[in-house]
């Protein structure tokens, strides 16, 4: 019912195409943990990968999926030392440094925009 945004079509498509796989594990209790979360349902975190040329960095790729202009917060539990926008070849963009506020980054998206963020981790 409603628009594709209201109906959660994008999330349902990811659930169908990339189903959760359950594996047997020990019965020892463990706490829930997530490396990343995004504050807006309009922004999809598509990729997390190790940086090509930096052993102590990861690249996070996100896109705006609802055709809207939105500000979203990317929250991480990783020990980030430095964050910057980069291009698809992982080269830092001009004025690319992002302010890390309480393990969160403020990201602004235009309709259907893709952003790549290079996160340099503390050792």
C-alpha positions in Angstrom: 0.0 0.0 0.0 1.2 3.5 -0.7 4.4 4.5 -2.5 7.3 2.1 -3.0 9.1 4.0 -0.2 6.2 3.4 2.2 6.0 -0.3 1.2 9.7 -0.9 1.9 10.2 -2.3 -1.6 14.0 -1.8 -1.6 14.5 -3.6 1.7 12.2 -6.5 0.6 14.3 -6.8 -2.6 17.5 -7.0 -0.7 16.0 -9.6 1.6 14.9 -11.7 -1.4 18.2 -11.4 -3.3 20.6 -11.6 -0.3 18.8 -13.8 2.3 20.1 -14.1 5.8 22.0 -17.4 6.3 21.8 -19.0 9.7 24.7 -21.2 10.8 24.9 -23.4 13.9 27.0 -21.9 16.7 27.8 -22.5 20.3 25.1 -21.9 22.9 27.2 -19.3 24.6 25.3 -16.0 24.9 26.7 -13.1 22.9 25.6 -9.5 22.7 24.2 -7.9 19.6 26.7 -6.0 17.5 26.5 -3.9 14.4 29.4 -2.2 12.6 27.2 0.3 10.8 23.7 1.8 10.9 22.1 4.5 8.8 19.5 6.9 10.2 17.4 7.3 7.0 15.4 4.6 5.2 16.1 6.5 2.0 19.8 5.8 2.2 21.1 2.3 1.5 24.5 1.1 2.8 25.5 -1.0 -0.2 29.1 -2.0 0.3 31.7 -2.2 3.0 35.1 -3.3 1.8 38.8 -3.0 2.7 40.5 -0.1 1.0 42.6 -1.1 -1.9 45.8 0.8 -0.9 45.4 1.2 2.8 45.5 -1.8 5.1 44.1 0.2 8.0 41.1 1.6 6.1 37.7 0.5 4.9 35.5 2.0 2.2 31.7 2.4 2.8 29.5 3.0 -0.3 26.0 4.4 0.2 23.3 5.7 -2.1 20.1 7.6 -1.9 17.3 5.3 -3.1 14.0 7.3 -2.8 14.7 10.1 -5.3 14.9 12.7 -2.5 17.3 15.2 -0.9 18.2 13.9 2.5 20.7 14.2 5.4 21.5 10.9 7.0 23.8 9.9 9.9 26.2 7.0 9.4 26.8 5.4 12.8 29.8 3.1 13.3 31.2 1.0 16.1 34.6 0.7 14.4 37.5 2.7 15.9 37.6 5.4 13.2 40.6 7.9 13.3 39.7 9.8 10.1 36.9 9.9 7.6 36.8 11.4 4.2 34.7 11.3 1.0 36.4 9.6 -1.9 35.7 8.8 -5.5 35.1 5.3 -6.9 38.9 4.8 -7.2 39.2 5.7 -3.5 41.0 8.9 -4.1 40.1 11.6 -1.5 37.8 14.3 -2.9 38.5 18.0 -2.5 37.4 19.3 0.9 36.6 15.7 1.7 37.3 15.5 5.4 34.2 14.6 7.4 33.7 15.5 11.1 33.2 12.5 13.3 30.7 13.3 16.0 30.2 10.6 18.7 31.1 7.8 16.2 28.7 9.3 13.6 29.1 11.0 10.2 26.6 13.5 8.8 26.1 12.8 5.1 24.0 14.9 2.6 22.5 13.2 -0.5 20.8 14.5 -3.6 18.4 12.2 -5.4 20.0 8.9 -6.3 23.5 10.1 -5.4 26.2 7.6 -4.6 28.7 8.5 -1.9 31.9 6.6 -1.0 33.4 7.2 2.4 37.0 6.2 3.3 37.3 5.4 7.0 40.9 5.2 8.3 40.9 3.1 11.5 43.0 3.5 14.7 45.4 0.7 15.2 
